[in-house]
């Protein structure tokens, strides 16, 4: 029902920045939580950052201080600003939105950090 489309991924050098976007097909104000996950090569999908409907944020220790999650309700879009990128940040990044009984996932966008 709800579609999420990630964009903004690409190749960036270590220390660089990238901004990911997640555009939803409908209003995001009813989701109690939205979040970014990532899955590196041969790894499990891990939570990177999350944002509650009330505006509270939470980050994985590995990205704390470097990444910032935000949203624009008017544009039905979730963002992930990534700074000081490291090679270990290389992964497919997924956007998710959570209702009480249902979760929605995007197809992911590839982020590659390499020199």
C-alpha positions as CSV (number, residue, x, y, z in Angstrom):
1,X,0.0,0.0,0.0
2,X,2.6,2.5,1.1
3,X,5.6,2.8,-1.2
4,X,9.0,4.1,-0.1
5,X,11.6,5.1,-2.6
6,X,15.2,5.8,-1.6
7,X,17.6,8.0,-3.5
8,X,20.9,9.8,-3.1
9,X,23.3,6.9,-2.9
10,X,26.5,6.7,-4.9
11,X,30.2,6.6,-4.7
12,X,32.0,8.9,-2.3
13,X,35.6,9.2,-1.0
14,X,36.3,8.6,2.7
15,X,35.6,11.8,4.7
16,X,33.0,12.9,2.2
17,X,29.3,13.5,2.7
18,X,26.1,12.2,1.2
19,X,22.4,12.8,1.7
20,X,19.9,10.1,1.3
21,X,16.2,10.7,0.7
22,X,13.2,8.4,1.2
23,X,10.1,9.6,-0.5
24,X,6.8,8.1,0.7
25,X,3.7,7.7,-1.5
26,X,1.4,9.0,1.2
27,X,1.5,11.1,4.4
28,X,4.2,10.1,6.9
29,X,2.6,11.8,9.9
30,X,0.8,8.7,11.0
31,X,3.9,6.5,11.3
32,X,5.0,6.2,14.8
33,X,8.6,5.5,13.7
34,X,10.7,5.9,10.6
35,X,14.2,4.6,10.3
36,X,17.2,3.9,8.2
37,X,18.8,0.5,8.1
38,X,21.9,-0.7,6.2
39,X,23.3,-4.0,5.0
40,X,26.9,-4.3,4.1
41,X,28.4,-7.1,2.0
42,X,28.0,-10.4,3.9
43,X,26.4,-8.7,6.9
44,X,23.1,-8.6,8.5
45,X,20.8,-5.6,8.2
46,X,21.4,-3.2,11.0
47,X,19.6,-0.2,12.4
48,X,21.4,3.0,11.6
49,X,19.1,5.7,12.8
50,X,15.5,6.1,13.8
51,X,13.1,9.0,14.2
52,X,9.8,8.8,16.2
53,X,6.6,10.7,15.3
54,X,7.3,12.9,18.3
55,X,10.7,13.9,16.9
56,X,13.0,11.7,19.1
57,X,16.1,10.4,17.4
58,X,18.3,7.5,18.0
59,X,21.6,6.4,16.3
60,X,23.8,3.4,16.2
61,X,27.1,4.0,18.0
62,X,29.0,3.5,14.8
63,X,27.4,6.6,13.2
64,X,26.7,8.8,16.2
65,X,28.0,12.3,15.6
66,X,28.3,11.7,11.9
67,X,24.8,10.9,10.6
68,X,21.6,12.9,11.1
69,X,18.1,11.7,10.5
70,X,15.3,14.1,9.8
71,X,12.0,14.4,8.0
72,X,9.9,16.8,6.1
73,X,6.2,16.0,6.7
74,X,5.1,18.4,4.0
75,X,7.1,16.5,1.4
76,X,6.5,13.1,2.9
77,X,10.2,12.5,2.9
78,X,12.7,11.1,5.3
79,X,16.4,12.1,5.1
80,X,19.7,10.8,6.3
81,X,22.6,13.2,6.2
82,X,25.9,11.3,6.3
83,X,29.1,13.1,7.0
84,X,32.7,12.0,7.6
85,X,32.0,8.8,5.7
86,X,34.2,5.8,6.2
87,X,34.7,2.7,4.1
88,X,32.8,0.6,6.7
89,X,29.7,2.7,5.9
90,X,29.6,1.0,2.5
91,X,26.2,-0.7,2.3
92,X,22.8,-0.8,0.8
93,X,20.7,1.7,2.8
94,X,17.0,1.0,3.4
95,X,14.2,3.3,4.5
96,X,11.5,1.9,6.7
97,X,8.2,3.2,8.1
98,X,6.3,1.7,10.9
99,X,2.7,1.6,11.8
100,X,1.5,-0.3,14.8
101,X,0.8,-3.5,12.9
102,X,2.6,-2.9,9.6
103,X,6.0,-2.0,8.4
104,X,7.1,-0.8,5.0
105,X,10.4,-1.0,3.3
106,X,12.0,0.7,0.3
107,X,14.2,-1.1,-2.2
108,X,17.4,0.4,-1.0
109,X,20.1,2.7,-2.3
110,X,23.8,1.7,-2.6
111,X,26.4,3.8,-0.8
112,X,30.0,3.0,-1.5
113,X,32.8,4.8,0.3
114,X,36.1,4.2,-1.3
115,X,39.3,6.0,-2.4
